[in-house]
Amino acid sequence: MTDKNIGFIGLGVMGRSMAGHLLAAGFNVRVYNRTRQKADALVEKGAVWCDRVADLAAASDIIITIVGYPADVQEIFMGPAGILENAPAGALAIDMTTSDPALAKKLWAHGQQKNIGVLDAPVSGGDIGAQNASLSIMVGGEADDFQRALPIFEIMGANIVYQGKAGCGQHTKMANQIAIASGMIAVCESLSYARQAGLDPETVLKSIGKGAAASWSLNNLGPKMIQGDDAPGFFIRHFVKDMGIARSAARDMEMKTPGLDMAYALYKQMEDQGDGLKGTQALFHLFE
């Protein structure tokens, strides 16, 4: 296989930019998304629309997915019209969804039976990272498959790390989400405190955003909080999903996660009150 034919499934906030980078790099990109309209801009630039996952998989050397939930991943990979039943032997399937580590292991094992490589390669960096091709990509699976996929990853990301066997990429992403979860509470509390103290939060950011308190969330989402910009770079409902996976995995390991539990409860409150499609920075409203 030449690996010039790439199938890309999932053209949401991040997927559209990621697929666009591959198209711009000269790959033959086939695309599928539940909502056809989201593919229009890519098709205008030369991507080929596929009506079915099965057709996309059959015509691709490498298939990339970045969808919503573990149930979506399982259906796209394992169903009779899915990737592993229709991709040619020797193909490589890469799931870049944030999903369940146990499911990643299951997909890898099924891929072995079909002579199809499977990597779990979730990403971090949100819409900005996707647009700038600066994503962090954490990869689990066979080392040879990682080396094969590395030129593809380098087009979409800037920090690409092989973490180990199948499932390790997803476990790394859970560690990432746990760190973000507690950090988002800290950012909200900090900026709320600044405003309550009569300070100008934007001026405060100039100080604390360059010191020991600096973080990606503070410097990228803090300004949006101050401006009241709730536009999603990453949906609250998807963050709730991720934290739920992390909490379940932690329970299986008999771990306590008090920071994660608090963040989950607050974000679940936001989702339950109808804010699931807002960006994660909208948590700030609970602190105002």
C-alpha positions as CSV (number, residue, x, y, z in Angstrom):
1,M,0.0,0.0,0.0
2,T,1.2,3.5,-0.8
3,D,-0.8,5.1,2.0
4,K,-1.9,7.9,-0.3
5,N,-5.6,7.1,0.1
6,I,-7.0,8.3,3.4
7,G,-10.5,7.9,4.6
8,F,-11.6,10.4,7.2
9,I,-14.7,9.9,9.3
10,G,-16.0,12.7,11.6
11,L,-16.0,16.3,10.4
12,G,-16.8,18.2,13.5
13,V,-15.1,21.1,15.1
14,M,-11.7,19.4,15.0
15,G,-12.1,16.8,12.3
16,R,-12.8,19.3,9.5
17,S,-9.4,21.1,10.1
18,M,-7.5,17.8,10.5
19,A,-8.9,16.4,7.2
20,G,-8.2,19.7,5.5
21,H,-4.5,19.5,6.5
22,L,-4.2,16.0,4.9
23,L,-6.0,17.2,1.8
24,A,-3.6,20.2,1.5
25,A,-0.6,17.9,1.9
26,G,-1.6,16.1,-1.3
27,F,-3.3,12.9,0.0
28,N,-6.4,11.5,-1.7
29,V,-9.0,12.1,1.0
30,R,-12.4,10.4,1.1
31,V,-14.7,11.8,3.8
32,Y,-17.9,10.6,5.6
33,N,-20.0,12.4,8.2
34,R,-23.5,11.9,9.4
35,T,-24.3,15.4,8.4
36,R,-23.4,15.7,4.7
37,Q,-23.3,19.5,4.8
38,K,-20.2,19.5,7.0
39,A,-18.2,18.0,4.2
40,D,-19.1,20.5,1.6
41,A,-16.1,22.8,2.0
42,L,-13.7,19.9,1.9
43,V,-15.4,18.4,-1.2
44,E,-15.0,21.8,-2.9
45,K,-11.3,21.6,-2.2
46,G,-11.0,18.1,-3.7
47,A,-12.1,15.6,-1.1
48,V,-14.3,12.8,-2.3
49,W,-17.6,12.3,-0.5
50,C,-18.6,8.7,0.4
51,D,-22.2,7.8,1.2
52,R,-21.3,4.8,3.4
53,V,-18.5,4.0,5.8
54,A,-18.1,0.7,4.0
55,D,-17.3,2.3,0.7
56,L,-14.8,4.7,2.3
57,A,-13.1,1.9,4.2
58,A,-12.8,-0.3,1.1
59,A,-11.1,2.4,-0.9
60,S,-8.6,3.6,1.8
61,D,-5.1,2.6,2.9
62,I,-5.5,4.5,6.2
63,I,-8.8,5.2,7.8
64,I,-9.1,7.9,10.5
65,T,-12.0,8.4,12.8
66,I,-12.8,11.2,15.2
67,V,-16.4,11.0,16.3
68,G,-18.5,11.6,19.5
69,Y,-18.9,8.7,21.8
70,P,-17.5,5.1,22.4
71,A,-20.8,3.7,21.1
72,D,-20.2,5.6,17.8
73,V,-16.7,4.3,17.6
74,Q,-17.9,0.7,18.1
75,E,-20.6,1.0,15.5
76,I,-18.2,2.5,12.9
77,F,-15.5,-0.1,13.5
78,M,-17.4,-3.3,14.3
79,G,-20.7,-3.2,12.5
80,P,-21.3,-5.2,9.3
81,A,-21.0,-2.0,7.3
82,G,-18.0,-0.8,9.4
83,I,-14.3,-0.4,9.0
84,L,-13.0,-3.7,10.1
85,E,-15.5,-5.7,8.0
86,N,-14.8,-3.7,4.8
87,A,-11.2,-2.3,4.8
88,P,-8.7,-4.3,2.8
89,A,-6.2,-6.5,4.5
90,G,-3.1,-4.5,5.4
91,A,-5.0,-1.3,6.0
92,L,-4.5,0.8,9.1
93,A,-7.4,2.2,11.1
94,I,-6.7,5.0,13.5
95,D,-9.3,6.1,16.1
96,M,-8.6,9.7,17.2
97,T,-11.8,10.0,19.2
98,T,-11.4,10.3,23.0
99,S,-12.9,6.9,23.9
100,D,-12.8,3.9,26.3
101,P,-9.4,2.2,26.8
102,A,-11.1,-1.1,27.0
103,L,-12.8,-0.5,23.7
104,A,-9.5,0.4,22.1
105,K,-8.1,-3.0,23.1
106,K,-11.2,-4.7,21.7
107,L,-10.8,-3.0,18.3
108,W,-7.1,-3.8,18.2
109,A,-7.8,-7.5,18.9
110,H,-10.5,-7.6,16.2
111,G,-8.2,-5.9,13.7
112,Q,-5.6,-8.5,14.3
113,Q,-8.0,-11.2,13.2
114,K,-8.7,-9.2,10.0
115,N,-5.0,-8.3,9.3
116,I,-5.9,-4.6,9.8
117,G,-3.8,-2.5,12.1
118,V,-5.6,-0.4,14.7
119,L,-4.2,2.5,16.7
120,D,-5.9,4.5,19.4
121,A,-4.6,8.1,19.0
122,P,-6.7,10.6,20.9
123,V,-5.7,14.3,20.6
124,S,-5.6,17.4,22.8
125,G,-5.5,21.0,21.8
126,G,-9.1,21.7,20.8
127,D,-10.2,23.6,17.7
128,I,-7.2,25.9,17.9
129,G,-4.8,23.0,17.9
130,A,-6.6,21.4,15.0
131,Q,-6.6,24.6,13.0
132,N,-2.9,25.2,13.6
133,A,-1.9,21.5,13.1
134,S,-0.3,21.7,16.6
135,L,-2.3,18.9,18.3
136,S,-0.9,16.7,21.0
137,I,-1.4,13.1,19.8
138,M,-1.1,10.2,22.2
139,V,-0.9,6.8,20.6
140,G,-1.5,3.2,21.6
141,G,-1.0,0.1,19.5
142,E,1.8,-1.7,17.7
143,A,5.0,0.2,17.3
144,D,5.3,-0.7,13.6
145,D,1.8,0.7,13.0
146,F,2.8,3.9,14.9
147,Q,5.8,4.3,12.6
148,R,3.6,3.9,9.6
149,A,1.2,6.5,10.8
150,L,3.8,9.0,12.0
151,P,4.0,11.0,8.7
152,I,0.2,11.4,8.9
153,F,0.3,12.4,12.5
154,E,3.0,15.0,11.8
155,I,0.7,16.8,9.4
156,M,-2.0,17.2,12.0
157,G,0.0,17.6,15.2
158,A,3.2,18.9,16.8
159,N,3.6,16.7,19.9
160,I,3.3,13.1,18.9
161,V,4.2,10.4,21.5
162,Y,3.9,6.7,21.3
163,Q,2.6,5.5,24.7
164,G,2.6,1.7,24.3
165,K,0.3,-1.1,23.5
166,A,-3.4,-0.8,22.5
167,G,-5.4,1.3,25.0
168,C,-2.4,3.3,26.2
169,G,-3.3,6.2,24.0
170,Q,-6.7,6.4,25.6
171,H,-5.4,6.0,29.1
172,T,-3.0,8.9,28.4
173,K,-5.9,11.0,27.2
174,M,-7.8,10.2,30.4
175,A,-4.8,11.5,32.4
176,N,-4.9,14.6,30.2
177,Q,-8.6,15.2,30.9
178,I,-8.2,14.7,34.6
179,A,-5.6,17.4,34.7
180,I,-7.8,19.7,32.6
181,A,-10.8,19.1,34.8
182,S,-9.4,20.3,38.0
183,G,-7.5,23.1,36.2
184,M,-10.7,24.5,34.7
185,I,-12.2,24.9,38.2
186,A,-9.0,26.7,39.2
187,V,-9.2,29.1,36.2
188,C,-12.8,29.9,36.8
189,E,-12.2,30.5,40.5
190,S,-9.2,32.7,39.8
191,L,-10.9,35.0,37.3
192,S,-14.0,35.2,39.3
193,Y,-12.0,36.2,42.3
194,A,-10.2,38.9,40.3
195,R,-13.5,40.3,39.1
196,Q,-15.0,40.2,42.6
197,A,-12.0,42.1,43.9
198,G,-12.6,44.9,41.5
199,L,-9.6,44.1,39.3
200,D,-9.6,44.1,35.5
201,P,-9.4,40.4,34.6
202,E,-7.7,41.0,31.3
203,T,-4.9,42.9,33.1
204,V,-4.7,40.2,35.7
205,L,-4.2,37.7,32.9
206,K,-1.1,39.6,31.8
207,S,0.5,38.8,35.1
208,I,-0.7,35.4,36.1
209,G,-0.6,34.0,32.5
210,K,3.1,34.4,32.5
211,G,4.0,33.1,35.9
212,A,3.7,29.8,37.8
213,A,-0.1,29.8,37.4
214,A,0.2,29.7,33.6
215,S,-1.7,27.0,31.7
216,W,-3.2,26.3,28.3
217,S,-6.7,26.7,29.8
218,L,-5.9,30.0,31.5
219,N,-4.3,31.6,28.5
220,N,-6.6,30.3,25.8
221,L,-9.9,29.9,27.5
222,G,-9.5,32.6,30.2
223,P,-9.9,35.5,27.7
224,K,-13.1,33.8,26.3
225,M,-14.5,33.5,29.9
226,I,-13.9,37.2,30.4
227,Q,-15.5,38.2,27.1
228,G,-18.5,35.9,27.7
229,D,-17.6,33.9,24.6
230,D,-19.2,30.4,24.9
231,A,-18.5,29.3,21.4
232,P,-17.3,25.7,21.5
233,G,-13.7,24.7,20.8
234,F,-14.7,21.6,22.7
235,F,-18.3,20.8,23.8
236,I,-19.3,20.5,27.4
237,R,-21.2,17.3,26.6
238,H,-18.1,15.7,25.2
239,F,-16.1,16.7,28.2
240,V,-18.7,15.2,30.5
241,K,-18.4,12.0,28.4
242,D,-14.6,12.0,28.8
243,M,-14.7,12.6,32.5
244,G,-17.3,9.8,32.8
245,I,-14.9,7.4,31.1
246,A,-12.0,8.5,33.3
247,R,-14.1,8.1,36.5
248,S,-15.1,4.6,35.4
249,A,-11.5,3.6,34.6
250,A,-10.3,5.1,37.9
251,R,-12.9,3.1,39.9
252,D,-11.7,-0.1,38.1
253,M,-8.2,0.7,39.4
254,E,-9.7,1.5,42.9
255,M,-8.5,5.1,42.7
256,K,-9.9,8.2,44.4
257,T,-10.3,11.2,42.1
258,P,-11.8,14.1,44.2
259,G,-10.8,16.9,41.7
260,L,-12.2,14.9,38.8
261,D,-15.4,14.2,40.7
262,M,-16.0,17.8,41.5
263,A,-15.4,18.9,37.9
264,Y,-17.7,16.2,36.6
265,A,-20.5,17.3,39.0
266,L,-20.2,20.9,37.9
267,Y,-20.1,20.2,34.2
268,K,-22.9,17.7,34.5
269,Q,-25.0,20.5,36.0
270,M,-24.2,22.6,33.0
271,E,-25.2,19.8,30.6
272,D,-28.4,19.1,32.5
273,Q,-29.5,22.7,32.3
274,G,-29.1,22.6,28.5
275,D,-25.6,24.0,28.0
276,G,-24.0,20.8,26.6
277,L,-23.3,22.4,23.2
278,K,-21.4,25.3,24.7
279,G,-17.6,25.4,25.0
280,T,-16.0,24.1,28.2
281,Q,-15.1,27.7,29.2
282,A,-18.9,28.4,29.8
283,L,-18.3,26.8,33.3
284,F,-17.3,30.3,34.3
285,H,-21.0,31.3,34.5
286,L,-21.5,29.0,37.5
287,F,-18.8,31.0,39.3
288,E,-20.2,34.4,38.4
